[in-house]
Amino acid sequence: MPTLHLVTGAPGAGKSTLIAHLAAYPFVAVDFDELIDPVGELLGVDVRSSAASRVWPGYNKLWVEIVTLLLRGGGPVLVMCPLAPDEWRRAASAASAALPEAVWARLDCADADRRARLAARGWDDGRIEDAVEDAAELRRVVGREFTTSGRPAAGTAAALAEWVGG
């Protein structure tokens, strides 16, 4: 069965930035944000807003179904997502998907970098602090880390590719 690599990360870690760099490697790499349009909507719902939390389980389940399709190709699949492992397991269970056991890592950055990146996106202080708290929680539950602080995106992508290929 092909290998499923899940890379979690709180907002601002660099998940979406790395996708373009991962296209050069011989595996499928996707990001949960790829289905969301530039204003944060999917099918007319702003799925990035906490007000949309009621649709998050369905969105996660949709991604489980997409990953199931990608794994049919037989090669490794890397998924960038904001989920913790327990959230992924709930989504997979809801989808009744026959997925291989996932190998997890965390994309992360220094909190000062995260704050600066999210402020540049126009996020307010409350949302930024929520993202910093999300990052702290992910640090507690996913040990393997790839950092985007002080490192070019291509370098982080190469390290991820080595992990997926190794």
N, C-alpha and C positions, 0 to 999 in steps of 0.2 A: 504494500500500500504506500502511496506517496506520503511525503512528510509535510506536515502543516506547521508552519512557523508563525506564531502570533506575536506581534510587537505592539505592546500597549504604550500609551503615553498621554499625559495630560495635555490640554491645549497649550500651544506654544513650544512644544518639545521639538517640532520639526518634521512630523510624520508626512505631511503633504509636500513639504519641500523636497524630501528624499525620493519621492516616487519617480520623478524624472530621471534622477541619477541611477535608480535601480533598473531602469529599462535596458541598460547595457549588459545585464547579467542573464545567464541562461535559466531563469526560473520566472514564474508568474509572481508579480508583486502588485498588490492593490491596496487602496486606502479607503476607509469608510467614507471619507469626505468626497470621494470621486462622484458619488451619485447626487450630491447636493449642489444646487446651482450657486452662482457667485453671491447671491444675497442670503444664502443659508437655507433655502427652501428645497423641499422634495414634494412634488405633487401639491404645491400650494401651502405646505405646512413648514413653518420655520422650525426645523428639527433640532437646531442648535440651542434654542431657547429652553430654559427650564420649564416654561409654561407648556412646552410640548412633551413633557415627560411621559404622558399617557401613551404616546406613539413610539417611544423608544424601544419597548420590547418587540413591537412589530418590525421596526427598522432593524434591530439586531437579528431577528429571525430571518428577515430578508437576506441579510449578509451571510448567515449560515447557509441558506439555500444557494446563494451565488458561489460561496466557497466550495460547496459540494459539487457544483458543476465544474468549477476550475480543477478540482482534484481528479476528475475523470480523465484529464490529460495525462496522468501518470507521473508527472514531475513534481518537484517541490513547489509549494505555494507559500508566499509570505504575505500576511495580512497586517496592515497598519490599522489599529483600532484604539478607541479610547476606553475599552472595556477592561475590567479586572477579570481574572480567570473564572471566578464564580458567576459573573454576568454572562460570560461566553458559554459556560456549561448550561445555564438556564436557557439561553437562546437555542442551543443545540438540542436540548431536551424538548423544548416547545416545537422545534421543527422536525423532531423525530429523525434527525439526520444521522447517517452512519459515517461518522467522521473518525479519522485516526486521532489518537491522543496528541494534543498540541504541545509543541515545544515553545516556551514563553521567554520573551525578553522585554525589556523596558527601554524606550527611547526617552532620554531625559536631558535636562540642561540645568544650569545653575538658576536658582530662583530669581536672581537679579536679571538674568537674560530673559527668562520667561516673562517677567513683569514688563521689560522693555519691548519685547516682541508683541505682547498683547496690547500694550498701550499704543503701539504703532498701528494696530488694527482698529483702534478706536474703542477698545473695551473700557468700561468704567472700573473704578477701583474695587467695587464689590465683586464683580465678575472675575477680575484678575486674582483677587485673594481666594475665591472659590477654586480657581485653577491651581493655585499654589497648594491649597489644601488637598486637591485631587492628586497632585504630584506626590505629596508626602504619603498619602495612603498607598499609592501604587508602589512607592519605594519599600513599603512594609510587606507587600504581598508578592512582588516579582523581583527576584534577586539579580538576575543577569541584566546588566546595564550597558547601553551604548549611548555615549554622550554626544551632544551637538554643540556644547560650549567649547569655545577655543579651538574648533576644528572645522575645516571646510566640509560642506555637505558631501562632496565626492569621497572624502576620507571616511566619513561615517557610513556611507553607502558601501564602500569597499569592505569595511569591517563586517557589516551585516551580510554581504554576499559571501564572505569567507565562512561566517557562522552557518548560513543556509547550505553552502556547498560542502562544508566539513562534516 
